Amino acid sequence: MAGERTHRYLDTSLSPRERAADLVSRLTLEEKVSQMVHDAPAVPRLDVPEYNWWNECLHGVARAGRATVFPQAIGMAASFDAPLLRRVADAISDEARAKHHQAVRQGNRAQYFGLTFWTPNINLFRDPRWGRGQETYGEDPYLTARMGVAFCKGLQGDDPQYLKLVATAKHYAVHSGPEADRHEFDAVVGARDLRETYLPAFRACVVEAGCASVMGAYNRTNGEVCCGSRTLLQEILRQEWGFDGYVVSDCWAVRDFHENHKVTANPAESAALAVNNGCDLNCGCSFGSLMMAVEEDLIDEATLDVALVRLFEARFRLGMFDPETDVPYASIPPEVVGCDAHRDLALQMARESVVLLKNDGLLPLRKDLHKVVVVGPNARGMDVLLSNYFGFSDRCVTPLEGVLAAVSPGTQVQYAEGCGLTGDGEAGFAQAVGLARDADVVIACMGLTARLEGEEGAAADSDAGGDRRHIHLPGVQEALLQKLHEAGADVVLVLFSGSAVAVPWAAENLPAIVQAWYPGEAGGQAVADVLFGDYNPAGRLPVTVPRSLDQLPAFEDYAMAGRTYRFLADEPLYRFGYGLSYTTFEYSDLRLSKERIAADESVTVTARVENTGRRAGEEVVQLYVRDVEATVPVPIHHLEGFRRIRLAPGEADTVAFALRPEQLACYGDDGRAFVEPGAFEISLGGGQPGDPASGALTAALKVI
């Protein structure tokens, strides 16, 4: 600090809230208003440096130059490995801290070098057309909650005094497309769906993980603008869940109040509505109108003070006003950015994210094949590794490079793009098919990139404002696959995407299909490791893959009926939780600690899992609950536990899950949760009950 450490807010023996209150009491009204926007200027007379609150780290520190690039969030969800995700978040926070402190030492306080991060995105991926679904942890409330909690804890650290970073759970609430309508759409949702599906992950991140920030969504929910909703921000978030952090608006969402939602008449009314209902920080410029709002008695200065104390408390908890020697995270060296340990972690997560969808015995491939042909628009591109909200790594490995590094020096590898990501051009077919005719195997790298799916305005080639109008392979990619198949080649389809891609023809005709998502800087190596047997895949789908859009309700309908595996009655192309391995697992001895319990009792579920194959491998054990006799509408069944375990050939282990009363609850029309007497089915296996590939066992439980 430039001045002497005499003010009470510089007294480290006081609590962060006491220090924040003292600092806020010294600000003028104009200074207060200036600190409530994301690009807050300095207040030199009080030694308050400028600070930009806007930072991103969806799958690595983003938009701030060099950083380790981990797989996109949807890929990390496919790992079903919450402990590994926490390690990833810890590595990200190491890099964020190192970059922040080095930037400050260089006098650089620019955007994307701060300590308050607008991550994770824990919206439910309710419809595969949503372009931003790739940023989420999938379609299931329980999986999303567990992964969100792990990520928040990894970002914020476990120091008793200081936050490592601020994690921001977003976008609160009921936000999941369409992107083109997000600035004006009213997401109308019933109380049951709200409480059963859309809110659990937010509650978990607030109550369990203690996330220090929540970001409001652009849309309205049941008529109220989310960034100014008394129901969401006051009644549920603060009063019911006890949230004591700060709320930030999505970027320029407050401007939407008057320009698009038409719930206010001007910027002053919009700013007052937001702050009066609990939105503390504005990404954008609308809160600049709070001066006028105070003058017009739309809001009082004391309400601004409440918001400001929350904001400065976060900065004190981050150690921004304390000597670096007092803040343990300030000593993280710059060399940690992109270090070998983080690179290894990115590779591990990329490997764990790969889902083997089909294998008729072709995989794993021998490394000493005579000729391998790599084709497809995603074989050499960087876009497919980086996805959106990314940093830059100097060690990115494309799929083609991964294959080249994996095979024997005596193996010929040839490449042809074959076709573009989009478009109807077939000029490249002849070269690709010609190479394929005498190939031992063709590795076809197809699918999407963030050019086709993403945020409004960011997915340059999307024909739906960032979303997708269809869910099949774009352009002529499937036509190329058919030509390669007709040439007599064994074709492995490697799908890269951030969402479900319906490939019914490939599922029927090709011998092997691998889902690789957007796998980050080590993605090409991870894919090659799976294809050539250096890694035994165990990823599971965090989303349902429908056969076609005919199986889905209208995109604009936020009711959950007919959506996701929990409510979809039809058989999809691939189920949520599905994934194959190069080995086999067998489940036995499913037991419940009690077969009859009271409504307020827990039950322990155990089973024996054995690797009955010839390879070491990992299994994702999944626990599902089905309420057989519910008197209200309930999911078909729902995930309530998962664990990723590794077993050598012939090795067995006993897994155990504690099933709590709230995990047996159903929801009334009013959104109230309750456990009612009746029969339940508890299933444990490598996927959903009823999936032949899962080996799942089912036991009966009675609530009395």
ZAMARGU-4260 file (C-alpha; in steps of 0.2 Angstrom, whole numbers, plus 5000, padded with zeros to 4 digits):
<rodrens>
0) 5000/5000/5000 | 5006/5017/4996 | 5001/5025/5013 | 5004/5020/5031 | 4994/5006/5038
5) 4984/5016/5051 | 4966/5013/5045 | 4956/5000/5054 | 4953/4991/5037 | 4972/4988/5036
10) 4971/4979/5054 | 4973/4961/5050 | 4967/4956/5067 | 4950/4961/5062 | 4938/4950/5053
15) 4937/4953/5034 | 4919/4959/5036 | 4924/4972/5049 | 4938/4978/5038 | 4926/4979/5024
20) 4914/4989/5034 | 4927/5001/5039 | 4933/5004/5022 | 4916/5006/5015 | 4912/5019/5028
25) 4926/5030/5022 | 4920/5030/5003 | 4910/5044/4996 | 4894/5040/4987 | 4903/5043/4970
30) 4917/5031/4975 | 4904/5018/4981 | 4896/5018/4965 | 4912/5016/4955 | 4917/5000/4965
35) 4901/4991/4960 | 4905/4988/4942 | 4917/4975/4936 | 4931/4987/4931 | 4932/4996/4947
40) 4944/5011/4947 | 4957/5015/4960 | 4953/5025/4975 | 4971/5033/4978 | 4967/5042/4994
45) 4962/5026/5003 | 4976/5015/4994 | 4962/5005/4985 | 4970/4999/4969 | 4960/4997/4953
50) 4953/4980/4951 | 4944/4970/4937 | 4933/4957/4944 | 4931/4948/4927 | 4941/4932/4925
55) 4938/4915/4918 | 4944/4898/4921 | 4932/4886/4914 | 4945/4873/4910 | 4961/4882/4914
60) 4965/4900/4916 | 4957/4909/4901 | 4961/4924/4891 | 4977/4928/4900 | 4990/4921/4889
65) 4999/4905/4893 | 4991/4892/4904 | 4988/4873/4905 | 4973/4869/4895 | 4962/4855/4902
70) 4948/4846/4894 | 4932/4856/4892 | 4920/4855/4907 | 4908/4842/4898 | 4923/4831/4895
75) 4929/4832/4913 | 4911/4828/4919 | 4913/4812/4908 | 4927/4806/4919 | 4915/4804/4934
80) 4930/4808/4944 | 4926/4822/4957 | 4943/4820/4966 | 4952/4822/4950 | 4942/4837/4946
85) 4947/4845/4962 | 4965/4842/4958 | 4962/4850/4942 | 4954/4865/4950 | 4968/4866/4962
90) 4981/4867/4948 | 4971/4880/4939 | 4970/4890/4955 | 4989/4888/4957 | 4992/4896/4940
95) 4979/4909/4943 | 4988/4915/4959 | 5005/4914/4950 | 4999/4924/4935 | 4990/4937/4946
100) 5005/4941/4958 | 5017/4942/4943 | 5006/4953/4934 | 5004/4965/4949 | 5023/4965/4951
105) 5024/4971/4933 | 5011/4984/4936 | 4998/4975/4926 | 4981/4975/4933 | 4972/4971/4917
110) 4956/4961/4915 | 4959/4942/4916 | 4973/4943/4929 | 4962/4945/4945 | 4957/4932/4958
115) 4938/4932/4956 | 4933/4919/4943 | 4917/4917/4935 | 4917/4898/4935 | 4910/4885/4936
120) 4895/4884/4925 | 4883/4872/4934 | 4867/4875/4923 | 4859/4859/4918 | 4862/4853/4901
125) 4844/4849/4898 | 4844/4850/4879 | 4858/4845/4867 | 4855/4860/4856 | 4861/4872/4868
130) 4878/4879/4863 | 4884/4882/4880 | 4880/4865/4887 | 4899/4861/4884 | 4903/4872/4898
135) 4893/4862/4910 | 4894/4845/4919 | 4880/4837/4910 | 4862/4834/4912 | 4861/4826/4929
140) 4858/4836/4945 | 4868/4825/4956 | 4883/4823/4945 | 4883/4842/4942 | 4882/4845/4960
145) 4896/4834/4965 | 4908/4840/4951 | 4903/4858/4955 | 4907/4856/4973 | 4924/4848/4969
150) 4928/4862/4957 | 4923/4876/4969 | 4933/4869/4983 | 4948/4866/4972 | 4948/4885/4966
155) 4945/4892/4984 | 4957/4882/4993 | 4957/4876/5011 | 4967/4890/5020 | 4957/4895/5036
160) 4960/4913/5034 | 4962/4917/5015 | 4953/4912/4999 | 4964/4905/4986 | 4952/4912/4972
165) 4934/4916/4972 | 4923/4903/4963 | 4907/4909/4955 | 4892/4897/4953 | 4883/4902/4937
170) 4871/4906/4929 | 4857/4907/4942 | 4845/4901/4938 | 4835/4890/4925 | 4847/4895/4911
175) 4851/4884/4897 | 4846/4892/4880 | 4841/4896/4868 | 4856/4908/4866 | 4847/4920/4854
180) 4833/4923/4866 | 4843/4924/4882 | 4841/4943/4884 | 4822/4943/4884 | 4816/4925/4887
185) 4806/4920/4902 | 4810/4903/4908 | 4793/4897/4915 | 4796/4882/4926 | 4785/4873/4939
190) 4790/4872/4957 | 4794/4854/4956 | 4806/4855/4942 | 4814/4870/4949 | 4818/4862/4966
195) 4821/4844/4959 | 4832/4849/4944 | 4837/4867/4942 | 4842/4872/4959 | 4851/4857/4968
200) 4868/4860/4960 | 4868/4879/4966 | 4862/4874/4983 | 4877/4861/4984 | 4890/4874/4979
205) 4883/4887/4991 | 4880/4876/5006 | 4893/4862/5004 | 4907/4871/4995 | 4905/4888/5002
210) 4907/4897/4985 | 4910/4915/4988 | 4900/4921/4973 | 4885/4918/4962 | 4882/4925/4945
215) 4864/4929/4940 | 4857/4924/4923 | 4852/4934/4908 | 4834/4927/4907 | 4819/4929/4918
220) 4813/4915/4928 | 4794/4914/4931 | 4793/4932/4927 | 4807/4939/4937 | 4823/4945/4930
225) 4836/4933/4937 | 4848/4947/4942 | 4835/4956/4951 | 4824/4942/4957 | 4818/4943/4975
230) 4813/4925/4975 | 4830/4919/4969 | 4842/4931/4977 | 4834/4935/4993 | 4821/4921/4998
235) 4831/4906/4991 | 4849/4910/4990 | 4851/4921/5006 | 4837/4917/5017 | 4835/4898/5014
240) 4853/4893/5009 | 4862/4906/5020 | 4873/4913/5006 | 4884/4927/5013 | 4894/4930/4998
245) 4891/4942/4984 | 4881/4941/4968 | 4887/4947/4951 | 4876/4950/4936 | 4880/4942/4920
250) 4888/4954/4908 | 4876/4968/4903 | 4861/4958/4910 | 4855/4973/4920 | 4854/4983/4904
255) 4842/4970/4898 | 4830/4974/4912 | 4824/4990/4902 | 4830/4986/4884 | 4823/4969/4882
260) 4813/4962/4897 | 4804/4979/4898 | 4802/4977/4917 | 4809/4994/4920 | 4809/5010/4911
265) 4827/5016/4912 | 4845/5012/4918 | 4842/5020/4935 | 4827/5009/4938 | 4836/4994/4932
270) 4851/4997/4943 | 4840/5000/4958 | 4830/4984/4955 | 4845/4974/4954 | 4854/4980/4970
275) 4838/4981/4980 | 4835/4963/4977 | 4853/4957/4981 | 4864/4959/4966 | 4880/4967/4972
280) 4891/4969/4957 | 4887/4973/4939 | 4897/4966/4924 | 4893/4980/4913 | 4890/4999/4916
285) 4872/5000/4922 | 4877/5002/4940 | 4884/5019/4935 | 4866/5025/4936 | 4865/5021/4954
290) 4870/5039/4958 | 4854/5045/4949 | 4844/5031/4958 | 4849/5037/4975 | 4845/5055/4970
295) 4828/5049/4964 | 4825/5039/4980 | 4824/5023/4970 | 4837/5016/4982 | 4846/5022/4998
300) 4864/5023/5001 | 4863/5010/5016 | 4858/4997/5003 | 4873/5001/4993 | 4884/4999/5008
305) 4877/4981/5011 | 4883/4977/4993 | 4899/4985/4995 | 4904/4977/5011 | 4901/4960/5003
310) 4912/4965/4988 | 4926/4971/4999 | 4925/4957/5011 | 4929/4946/4996 | 4944/4956/4992
315) 4950/4955/5010 | 4948/4937/5011 | 4959/4935/4995 | 4972/4945/5004 | 4972/4960/4992
320) 4976/4973/5006 | 4988/4962/5015 | 5007/4960/5013 | 5012/4946/5002 | 5022/4938/5016
325) 5005/4936/5025 | 4996/4927/5011 | 5002/4909/5008 | 4996/4909/4990 | 5006/4924/4985
330) 5022/4913/4986 | 5016/4902/4972 | 5030/4904/4959 | 5027/4909/4940 | 5036/4893/4935
335) 5020/4883/4940 | 5011/4890/4924 | 5011/4876/4912 | 5023/4865/4922 | 5025/4847/4919
340) 5015/4841/4933 | 5000/4851/4927 | 5003/4844/4909 | 5002/4827/4916 | 4986/4831/4925
345) 4979/4838/4909 | 4984/4821/4901 | 4976/4811/4915 | 4960/4820/4914 | 4959/4819/4895
350) 4962/4800/4896 | 4948/4798/4909 | 4936/4809/4899 | 4936/4798/4884 | 4921/4787/4881
355) 4921/4771/4871 | 4904/4770/4863 | 4906/4755/4852 | 4920/4742/4849 | 4917/4726/4839
360) 4934/4720/4844 | 4944/4732/4833 | 4951/4742/4847 | 4964/4743/4854 | 4974/4744/4838
365) 4991/4737/4836 | 5005/4749/4835 | 5014/4740/4821 | 5001/4741/4808 | 5007/4743/4790
370) 4996/4758/4786 | 4986/4770/4796 | 4976/4784/4788 | 4969/4799/4798 | 4955/4809/4790
375) 4943/4822/4795 | 4941/4840/4799 | 4946/4838/4817 | 4962/4828/4814 | 4974/4843/4814
380) 4965/4858/4821 | 4968/4867/4837 | 4950/4873/4839 | 4945/4855/4844 | 4957/4855/4858
385) 4954/4872/4865 | 4935/4874/4864 | 4929/4890/4872 | 4935/4901/4887 | 4953/4895/4884
390) 4971/4899/4888 | 4985/4895/4877 | 4998/4881/4879 | 5014/4879/4869 | 5012/4860/4871
395) 4996/4856/4862 | 4995/4839/4853 | 4982/4837/4839 | 4974/4820/4835 | 4986/4817/4820
400) 5001/4821/4831 | 4995/4809/4844 | 4994/4795/4831 | 5011/4799/4824 | 5019/4798/4841
405) 5010/4782/4846 | 5014/4770/4831 | 5029/4760/4827 | 5043/4769/4816 | 5039/4756/4803
410) 5021/4761/4801 | 5015/4772/4787 | 5003/4786/4793 | 4995/4796/4780 | 4982/4811/4782
415) 4969/4818/4771 | 4956/4831/4778 | 4943/4823/4767 | 4930/4836/4770 | 4927/4852/4779
420) 4919/4854/4796 | 4903/4861/4787 | 4898/4864/4769 | 4893/4852/4755 | 4910/4851/4747
425) 4915/4833/4742 | 4931/4838/4733 | 4942/4829/4746 | 4933/4813/4746 | 4943/4805/4732
430) 4960/4808/4741 | 4953/4801/4758 | 4945/4786/4750 | 4960/4782/4739 | 4971/4782/4754
435) 4959/4771/4764 | 4957/4757/4751 | 4973/4748/4757 | 4974/4755/4775 | 4974/4743/4790
440) 4963/4756/4799 | 4956/4773/4796 | 4954/4785/4810 | 4941/4797/4806 | 4941/4813/4817
445) 4924/4821/4815 | 4911/4831/4825 | 4910/4849/4830 | 4921/4863/4837 | 4917/4879/4846
450) 4914/4887/4829 | 4898/4878/4828 | 4892/4878/4846 | 4895/4890/4860 | 4889/4907/4867
455) 4879/4920/4858 | 4890/4929/4846 | 4905/4917/4850 | 4901/4902/4839 | 4905/4910/4822
460) 4898/4896/4811 | 4882/4892/4821 | 4866/4894/4812 | 4856/4897/4828 | 4865/4911/4838
465) 4877/4899/4846 | 4865/4884/4847 | 4862/4870/4835 | 4847/4867/4825 | 4851/4849/4822
470) 4861/4836/4832 | 4868/4825/4818 | 4885/4827/4810 | 4887/4843/4801 | 4890/4846/4783
475) 4895/4830/4773 | 4905/4821/4787 | 4893/4807/4787 | 4893/4805/4768 | 4912/4804/4769
480) 4911/4790/4783 | 4899/4780/4771 | 4912/4782/4757 | 4926/4776/4768 | 4916/4761/4774
485) 4911/4757/4756 | 4930/4756/4752 | 4931/4741/4764 | 4941/4750/4777 | 4940/4747/4796
490) 4934/4764/4802 | 4936/4771/4819 | 4925/4786/4822 | 4932/4798/4834 | 4919/4811/4839
495) 4925/4828/4845 | 4911/4839/4852 | 4904/4847/4868 | 4887/4840/4866 | 4878/4824/4860
500) 4880/4820/4842 | 4867/4808/4835 | 4876/4795/4824 | 4864/4781/4821 | 4872/4776/4804
505) 4889/4775/4812 | 4882/4765/4827 | 4875/4752/4815 | 4889/4751/4802 | 4906/4756/4810
510) 4916/4744/4821 | 4922/4757/4834 | 4916/4774/4840 | 4925/4785/4853 | 4919/4801/4861
515) 4933/4813/4864 | 4924/4829/4868 | 4936/4844/4867 | 4950/4836/4876 | 4963/4851/4880
520) 4981/4852/4876 | 4985/4834/4879 | 4970/4828/4869 | 4979/4820/4854 | 4990/4810/4865
525) 4975/4804/4876 | 4965/4799/4861 | 4980/4789/4854 | 4983/4781/4871 | 4965/4775/4870
530) 4966/4769/4852 | 4982/4760/4854 | 4979/4752/4871 | 4991/4762/4882 | 4975/4768/4892
535) 4960/4757/4895 | 4945/4769/4893 | 4932/4771/4907 | 4924/4788/4903 | 4905/4788/4905
540) 4892/4799/4895 | 4886/4814/4906 | 4872/4817/4894 | 4860/4806/4884 | 4863/4804/4866
545) 4846/4804/4857 | 4843/4795/4841 | 4836/4812/4833 | 4827/4828/4838 | 4811/4818/4837
550) 4814/4812/4854 | 4815/4829/4862 | 4802/4842/4867 | 4803/4860/4861 | 4819/4869/4865
555) 4810/4884/4872 | 4800/4872/4885 | 4809/4872/4902 | 4798/4858/4909 | 4808/4842/4912
560) 4795/4830/4905 | 4803/4820/4891 | 4820/4827/4895 | 4836/4819/4900 | 4838/4801/4905
565) 4827/4805/4921 | 4811/4808/4911 | 4814/4801/4893 | 4804/4786/4890 | 4810/4781/4873
570) 4827/4772/4871 | 4840/4784/4865 | 4855/4780/4854 | 4867/4780/4870 | 4861/4782/4888
575) 4868/4794/4901 | 4881/4785/4911 | 4886/4773/4897 | 4904/4768/4892 | 4913/4753/4887
580) 4930/4746/4892 | 4944/4734/4885 | 4940/4723/4900 | 4925/4717/4909 | 4918/4719/4926
585) 4906/4709/4936 | 4894/4714/4951 | 4889/4703/4965 | 4883/4703/4983 | 4873/4719/4982
590) 4867/4722/5000 | 4858/4735/5010 | 4862/4738/5028 | 4843/4738/5031 | 4829/4733/5020
595) 4816/4743/5029 | 4820/4761/5035 | 4810/4775/5042 | 4809/4791/5032 | 4822/4800/5042
600) 4835/4785/5041 | 4850/4783/5030 | 4855/4766/5022 | 4872/4759/5016 | 4873/4751/4999
605) 4887/4739/4996 | 4892/4727/4982 | 4907/4718/4976 | 4915/4723/4959 | 4927/4711/4950
610) 4938/4714/4935 | 4935/4698/4925 | 4945/4702/4910 | 4963/4701/4905 | 4967/4720/4906
615) 4969/4732/4921 | 4955/4745/4920 | 4944/4757/4928 | 4925/4756/4932 | 4913/4769/4936
620) 4901/4762/4949 | 4884/4771/4948 | 4870/4770/4961 | 4853/4774/4955 | 4836/4776/4965
625) 4819/4772/4958 | 4803/4777/4968 | 4791/4763/4964 | 4776/4769/4973 | 4777/4788/4972
630) 4760/4798/4973 | 4768/4812/4963 | 4777/4813/4947 | 4795/4807/4949 | 4810/4803/4938
635) 4811/4786/4930 | 4826/4784/4941 | 4840/4795/4946 | 4859/4795/4950 | 4863/4796/4968
640) 4881/4790/4969 | 4896/4786/4959 | 4914/4781/4961 | 4928/4778/4949 | 4939/4763/4954
645) 4954/4754/4947 | 4956/4735/4947 | 4969/4723/4940 | 4964/4708/4931 | 4956/4696/4943
650) 4955/4709/4957 | 4939/4713/4967 | 4934/4727/4978 | 4919/4731/4989 | 4911/4748/4986
655) 4899/4757/4998 | 4888/4771/4997 | 4878/4780/5010 | 4861/4784/5004 | 4853/4799/5014
660) 4834/4802/5017 | 4835/4818/5005 | 4841/4806/4991 | 4825/4797/4992 | 4814/4812/4992
665) 4801/4817/4980 | 4794/4834/4977 | 4776/4840/4978 | 4768/4853/4966 | 4773/4867/4978
670) 4792/4861/4977 | 4792/4854/4994 | 4803/4839/4996 | 4797/4824/5007 | 4801/4806/5009
675) 4785/4796/5008 | 4782/4778/5013 | 4783/4764/4999 | 4794/4754/4989 | 4811/4759/4981
680) 4823/4750/4969 | 4841/4753/4973 | 4853/4748/4958 | 4871/4747/4957 | 4882/4744/4942
685) 4892/4751/4928 | 4878/4761/4921 | 4859/4763/4922 | 4848/4749/4928 | 4841/4740/4912
690) 4857/4743/4902 | 4864/4726/4897 | 4881/4734/4897 | 4880/4740/4915 | 4879/4723/4924
695) 4869/4732/4936 | 4861/4723/4951 | 4845/4729/4960 | 4839/4727/4978 | 4822/4732/4986
700) 4821/4745/4999 | 4805/4749/5009 | 4802/4765/5018 | 4789/4763/5032
</rodrens>
